Amino acid sequence: MIYDALIAPFTEFEFMRRALAAVIALALGGAPIGVFLMLRRMSLVGDAMAHAILPGAAIGFLLSGLNLFAMTAGGLIAGFTVAILSGVVARATELKEDASLATFYLASLALGVTIVSIKGTNIDLLHVLFGNILAMDNPTLLMIACNATITLIVLAVIYRPLVIESVDPLFLRTVSRAGAPAHLAFLALVVVNLVNGFQALGTLLAVGLMILPAGIARFWSRDITGMICIAVVSAIVSGYAGLVLSFQTKVPSGPAIILVAALLYMASVLFGSVSGVIRQMFPGRHLEA
Amino acid sequence: MAASLQFRDVTLGYDRHPAVHHLNGDVTPGALLAIVGPNGAGKSTLFRGIVGILKPLAGSILTGDLDVRDIAYLPQTADIDRSFPISVFDFVGTGLWRSTGFFGGMGDRKSRDRIAQALASVGLSGFENRGIGTLSGGQMQRLLFARVLLQDARLIVLDEPLNAIDAKTSDDLLALVRRWHTEGRTVLAALHDMDLVRANFPDTLLLARGPVAWGKTADVLTAENLLQARRMCEAFDEGAAACAVHDAPSRAA
């Protein structure tokens, strides 16, 4: 019974195994990026960027159909264009970066939906908006795994300046010129992982497997290494449980994964050992020192 | 070798509006110089110019053969995100950047010993695993001093290092400042307590959006100079004319 519900879908169906592999790769690459987005107070920037990649992916789709490389390249170009343009406007005018990014991503999203609507079908639009993790072919899976590997390598390279820039940016600027390159590399990783998530979860939910696990981790660890580990594990658990839920109930897989992550998040808010609600209500006897 | 600084008619500010106007003078190698002045006088702006974060609007700051790694800068604690989940050990260990660079670890015995020594010097032994968000204001200030110790820099720039801390902590940190001075390092510190400046700093620069006086502390901190600094104009006028001043008083410490 338990075997049939939890294991059999993956032993019997190849598409489920591919989906599980994809979700693990997404978790390994995206969750650490989500932790940094959260700690740098950029959670909503990630969400905005997720919308910004739509027109690029849509143009790639129009030119080559559901071709992964064309859509990924388009998404990357659109993501970087919006990130750079909003940065330039913020520095050249009095508009703050969040407002500048909001205007560009809204325009970008509207443009993307328009392009897909004019040239594609409603099914295409649904695919772009919500992705389809159950339709992973080999090239897509390889691309996701490749992007996750690149993410982990680049993150390892920029880890130290990224941490110092987050906690004490002035200090970093006085001891090294690595701050700006590290920030740009980090933004590039955000875009890469959004495009990754885009294949599986669609533009609307791509950021979900980055931010929700990071939010979960915040309630269980005070240490950034611990946070990253917990975020990765909770993203994998959400992905696995979401796929099982989707298989058993016919709920679309992307929303199922994010809903499971949201449930884990709610449980963490309540029971988390670091400032969870229950922990705060019943903190136990105070210590001597 | 101790570091020297030369200000050549330097003007620092933001968006064309000067915060420090036409500063000239030299900081001699090994100097222990207090920078004093009212809020908004330009002390932090001057420091940002010295450490290279802020480009002068005009003039120049000459730092000789100083590399960016030869300067240790202690910022105001308000500039630090204390909610970031980083331990005292890891935070103070960033002071080893000069020797570890991008990838060097801090877990080897030599690095751990150096970090332990720096924390012991500021009375924070045993705090290694605590998050920086759990420290009091005084403890955070001591932590920043420990990081400066690890940086082993020729020029040390301290931005209001003794604000909002108790007398004992203040004495302990001042002892470190004097130690750096006797080691031949050049130390600049922005301070508000005039008695403390008179007792500990041989030289002083009195700023009020420009130099009011610069020289021996006793000669600078006179009632007349302090009154002049207090009358500082804090105008930030969008319609102001372009500055026509080319000559400014030149002093040296």
Interface residues (C-beta under 8 A of the other chain):
Chain A: L39 V157 R160 P161 V163 I164 S166 V167 D168 P169 L170 F171 R173 T174 V175 S176 R177 A178 S221 R222 D223 I224 M227
Chain B: V51 G52 I53 V68 R69 I71 A72 Y73 P75 D79 I80 D81 F84 P85 I86 S87 D90 F91 T94 W97 R98 F102 F103 G131 I132 R147 Q151
